[in-house]
Amino acid sequence: MDNTASVYSADEALKKLKDGNKHFVGSETGSGDLSFALRKNTFEHGQAPYAVIITCSDSRVMPECIFNAGIGELFVIRVAGNVIGNHQLGSIEYATQHLGCRLIVVMGHERCGAVSAAVNRDSEGYIKFITDEIQKAIGDETDDYKACCLNVRHCIEVIENSLEIRKEEASSGIKVCGAVYKLKDGKVEFL
């Protein structure tokens, strides 16, 4: 881990995310630090994110904006349907082991195209790899919002069942939690 990193506890990081989302919901423009000074600092000294956010690739879901974060504050992993596979687990392990992140958030969102495709069982090609994973989580659920929540909970289970993450949770105070982003009003509901 970079010795310049200031490690937040999982609870401190969660509070920071909630406060950032509250600010985002009430503002017209973001205010995360994007300054030249910060870009230079993170270039010279490395990154020190306080949380890992696994979320969908949907262009309406922008974690740095949603949580009012600037450069170097969030370690964001994006994949359609916020599914978890070996690549995502490797990225999470990197963020926790080398960058000191103690909070891992899996964030789904309303009206997710991948979740809807899984509910409707209407995908083909490479997309089917994503929807098949989501279908494992949702079973026969047909309500998109409930399916989204089931998918988030399944992703949390996959992360927590990872041998390395489980080891780190026990020894380092890592916390894994779920959330759903509400497209209509910008609020994040933590599950």
The 8 nearest C-alpha neighbors of each residue, nearest first, counted from 0:
[[1, 97, 98, 2, 99, 96, 4, 3],
 [2, 0, 3, 4, 98, 45, 97, 47],
 [1, 3, 4, 0, 5, 44, 45, 47],
 [4, 2, 1, 5, 44, 47, 45, 46],
 [5, 3, 47, 2, 1, 6, 46, 98],
 [4, 6, 7, 3, 47, 49, 2, 99],
 [5, 7, 99, 4, 8, 49, 100, 47],
 [6, 8, 12, 11, 49, 9, 5, 101],
 [7, 9, 11, 10, 101, 12, 6, 172],
 [8, 10, 102, 101, 12, 11, 174, 13],
 [11, 9, 13, 12, 8, 14, 102, 7],
 [12, 10, 8, 14, 13, 9, 7, 15],
 [11, 13, 15, 9, 10, 14, 7, 49],
 [14, 12, 10, 16, 15, 11, 9, 17],
 [15, 13, 17, 11, 16, 12, 18, 10],
 [14, 16, 12, 18, 13, 17, 19, 11],
 [17, 15, 19, 13, 14, 66, 18, 20],
 [16, 18, 14, 20, 19, 15, 21, 13],
 [19, 17, 21, 15, 20, 16, 14, 22],
 [20, 18, 66, 67, 16, 22, 21, 17],
 [21, 19, 66, 23, 17, 22, 18, 65],
 [20, 22, 18, 24, 19, 23, 17, 25],
 [21, 23, 19, 25, 20, 24, 26, 18],
 [24, 22, 20, 26, 25, 21, 65, 67],
 [25, 23, 21, 185, 22, 26, 20, 186],
 [24, 26, 22, 23, 21, 27, 20, 185],
 [27, 25, 23, 28, 24, 22, 29, 21],
 [26, 28, 29, 25, 23, 24, 30, 22],
 [29, 27, 26, 30, 23, 64, 25, 67],
 [30, 28, 31, 64, 67, 23, 27, 26],
 [29, 31, 67, 32, 28, 68, 69, 64],
 [30, 32, 69, 68, 67, 29, 33, 64],
 [31, 33, 69, 34, 70, 30, 68, 37],
 [34, 32, 69, 70, 31, 37, 35, 38],
 [35, 33, 37, 36, 32, 38, 70, 39],
 [34, 36, 38, 37, 39, 33, 40, 32],
 [35, 37, 39, 34, 38, 40, 33, 41],
 [36, 38, 40, 34, 39, 35, 41, 33],
 [39, 37, 35, 41, 40, 36, 42, 34],
 [38, 40, 42, 36, 37, 41, 35, 43],
 [41, 39, 37, 43, 42, 38, 44, 36],
 [42, 40, 45, 44, 38, 46, 43, 39],
 [43, 41, 39, 40, 45, 44, 38, 46],
 [42, 44, 40, 41, 45, 39, 38, 46],
 [45, 43, 41, 40, 42, 3, 46, 1],
 [46, 44, 41, 42, 43, 47, 1, 40],
 [45, 47, 71, 41, 48, 44, 4, 98],
 [46, 48, 4, 71, 98, 72, 49, 5],
 [49, 47, 72, 73, 71, 50, 74, 46],
 [48, 50, 100, 72, 7, 12, 73, 47],
 [51, 49, 102, 100, 73, 48, 103, 74],
 [50, 52, 74, 103, 75, 73, 104, 102],
 [51, 53, 75, 104, 105, 103, 76, 54],
 [54, 52, 76, 105, 77, 75, 106, 81],
 [53, 55, 81, 106, 77, 107, 105, 52],
 [54, 56, 81, 79, 78, 80, 77, 57],
 [55, 57, 79, 78, 77, 58, 54, 60],
 [58, 56, 55, 59, 60, 79, 111, 112],
 [57, 59, 60, 56, 61, 55, 79, 77],
 [60, 58, 57, 61, 182, 56, 55, 108],
 [59, 61, 58, 57, 62, 55, 56, 65],
 [60, 62, 64, 63, 65, 59, 58, 57],
 [63, 61, 65, 64, 66, 60, 52, 75],
 [62, 64, 68, 66, 65, 61, 67, 69],
 [65, 63, 67, 62, 66, 61, 29, 68],
 [66, 64, 62, 20, 63, 67, 23, 61],
 [65, 67, 19, 20, 64, 68, 16, 63],
 [68, 66, 19, 64, 31, 65, 63, 23],
 [69, 67, 31, 63, 66, 72, 64, 32],
 [68, 70, 31, 32, 33, 72, 71, 63],
 [69, 71, 33, 72, 32, 38, 68, 37],
 [70, 72, 46, 48, 47, 73, 69, 41],
 [73, 71, 48, 70, 49, 69, 68, 47],
 [74, 72, 48, 50, 75, 71, 51, 49],
 [73, 75, 51, 48, 52, 50, 76, 72],
 [76, 74, 52, 73, 51, 53, 77, 62],
 [77, 75, 53, 52, 54, 74, 78, 87],
 [78, 76, 54, 56, 55, 53, 75, 81],
 [77, 79, 56, 55, 81, 80, 54, 82],
 [80, 78, 55, 56, 81, 113, 77, 57],
 [79, 81, 113, 55, 82, 114, 78, 111],
 [82, 80, 55, 54, 78, 79, 53, 77],
 [83, 81, 80, 154, 78, 84, 129, 79],
 [82, 84, 87, 154, 81, 88, 157, 85],
 [85, 83, 87, 86, 88, 82, 157, 89],
 [84, 86, 88, 87, 89, 83, 90, 161],
 [87, 85, 89, 88, 84, 90, 83, 91],
 [86, 88, 90, 89, 84, 85, 83, 91],
 [89, 87, 85, 91, 90, 86, 92, 84],
 [90, 88, 92, 86, 87, 91, 85, 93],
 [89, 91, 87, 93, 88, 92, 94, 86],
 [92, 90, 88, 94, 93, 89, 87, 95],
 [91, 93, 89, 95, 90, 94, 96, 88],
 [94, 92, 90, 96, 91, 97, 95, 89],
 [95, 93, 98, 91, 92, 97, 100, 96],
 [94, 96, 100, 99, 92, 93, 98, 97],
 [97, 95, 93, 92, 94, 99, 98, 0],
 [96, 98, 0, 93, 94, 99, 95, 1],
 [97, 99, 94, 0, 95, 100, 96, 47],
 [98, 100, 95, 97, 6, 96, 0, 101],
 [101, 99, 95, 50, 49, 94, 102, 98],
 [100, 102, 173, 9, 8, 174, 99, 95],
 [103, 101, 9, 50, 174, 173, 100, 175],
 [102, 104, 175, 51, 50, 52, 174, 176],
 [105, 103, 52, 176, 177, 175, 106, 51],
 [104, 106, 53, 177, 52, 54, 151, 178],
 [107, 105, 178, 54, 179, 177, 104, 53],
 [108, 106, 179, 54, 151, 147, 180, 178],
 [109, 107, 180, 179, 111, 181, 110, 106],
 [108, 110, 111, 181, 182, 144, 180, 179],
 [109, 111, 112, 108, 143, 115, 144, 114],
 [110, 112, 114, 113, 109, 108, 115, 80],
 [113, 111, 115, 114, 116, 110, 80, 79],
 [114, 112, 80, 116, 115, 111, 117, 130],
 [113, 115, 117, 111, 116, 112, 118, 80],
 [114, 116, 118, 112, 117, 113, 119, 111],
 [117, 115, 113, 119, 114, 118, 121, 120],
 [116, 118, 130, 120, 114, 115, 119, 134],
 [119, 117, 115, 116, 120, 141, 114, 140],
 [118, 120, 116, 121, 117, 115, 141, 122],
 [121, 119, 117, 118, 116, 122, 130, 115],
 [120, 122, 119, 116, 117, 123, 118, 127],
 [123, 121, 127, 120, 116, 126, 124, 130],
 [122, 124, 127, 126, 125, 121, 128, 130],
 [123, 125, 126, 127, 122, 128, 129, 130],
 [124, 126, 127, 128, 123, 129, 122, 130],
 [127, 125, 129, 128, 124, 123, 122, 130],
 [126, 128, 130, 123, 125, 129, 122, 131],
 [129, 127, 126, 131, 125, 130, 132, 124],
 [130, 128, 127, 132, 126, 131, 133, 82],
 [129, 131, 117, 133, 127, 132, 128, 134],
 [132, 130, 134, 128, 133, 129, 127, 135],
 [133, 131, 135, 130, 129, 134, 128, 136],
 [132, 134, 130, 136, 135, 131, 150, 117],
 [133, 135, 131, 137, 136, 132, 138, 117],
 [136, 134, 132, 133, 137, 138, 131, 153],
 [137, 135, 150, 133, 134, 153, 149, 138],
 [136, 138, 134, 146, 140, 149, 135, 139],
 [137, 139, 134, 140, 135, 136, 133, 118],
 [138, 140, 137, 141, 118, 134, 146, 136],
 [141, 139, 137, 138, 142, 146, 118, 145],
 [142, 140, 118, 143, 139, 146, 119, 145],
 [141, 143, 145, 144, 140, 146, 118, 147],
 [142, 144, 146, 145, 147, 141, 115, 114],
 [145, 143, 147, 146, 142, 109, 148, 110],
 [144, 146, 148, 147, 142, 143, 149, 140],
 [147, 145, 143, 149, 144, 137, 148, 140],
 [146, 148, 144, 150, 145, 149, 143, 107],
 [147, 149, 151, 145, 150, 146, 152, 144],
 [150, 148, 146, 152, 151, 147, 137, 136],
 [149, 151, 153, 147, 136, 148, 152, 133],
 [150, 152, 148, 154, 153, 149, 177, 107],
 [153, 151, 155, 149, 154, 150, 148, 156],
 [152, 154, 150, 156, 155, 151, 136, 149],
 [155, 153, 157, 151, 156, 152, 83, 150],
 [156, 154, 152, 158, 153, 157, 159, 151],
 [155, 157, 159, 153, 154, 158, 160, 152],
 [158, 156, 154, 160, 155, 159, 153, 161],
 [159, 157, 155, 161, 156, 160, 154, 164],
 [158, 160, 156, 161, 165, 157, 155, 164],
 [161, 159, 157, 158, 156, 162, 165, 164],
 [160, 162, 158, 164, 159, 163, 165, 157],
 [161, 163, 165, 164, 160, 166, 159, 167],
 [164, 162, 166, 165, 161, 167, 92, 160],
 [163, 165, 167, 166, 161, 162, 168, 159],
 [164, 166, 168, 162, 167, 163, 159, 161],
 [167, 165, 163, 164, 169, 168, 162, 170],
 [166, 168, 164, 170, 171, 169, 165, 163],
 [169, 167, 173, 165, 172, 166, 171, 170],
 [168, 170, 167, 166, 171, 172, 165, 173],
 [169, 171, 167, 168, 172, 166, 173, 165],
 [172, 170, 167, 173, 168, 169, 101, 166],
 [171, 173, 168, 170, 169, 174, 101, 9],
 [174, 172, 101, 168, 171, 102, 9, 167],
 [173, 175, 102, 9, 103, 101, 172, 176],
 [176, 174, 103, 104, 102, 155, 173, 177],
 [177, 175, 104, 103, 105, 174, 155, 178],
 [178, 176, 105, 190, 104, 106, 189, 151],
 [177, 179, 189, 106, 190, 188, 105, 107],
 [178, 180, 107, 108, 188, 106, 187, 181],
 [181, 179, 108, 187, 186, 182, 107, 188],
 [180, 182, 185, 186, 183, 109, 184, 108],
 [183, 181, 185, 184, 109, 180, 108, 59],
 [182, 184, 181, 185, 186, 109, 180, 110],
 [183, 185, 186, 182, 181, 24, 180, 187],
 [186, 184, 181, 182, 24, 183, 187, 180],
 [187, 185, 181, 184, 180, 24, 188, 20],
 [186, 188, 180, 179, 181, 189, 178, 185],
 [187, 189, 179, 178, 190, 180, 186, 181],
 [190, 188, 178, 177, 187, 179, 176, 106],
 [189, 177, 178, 188, 176, 179, 148, 152]]
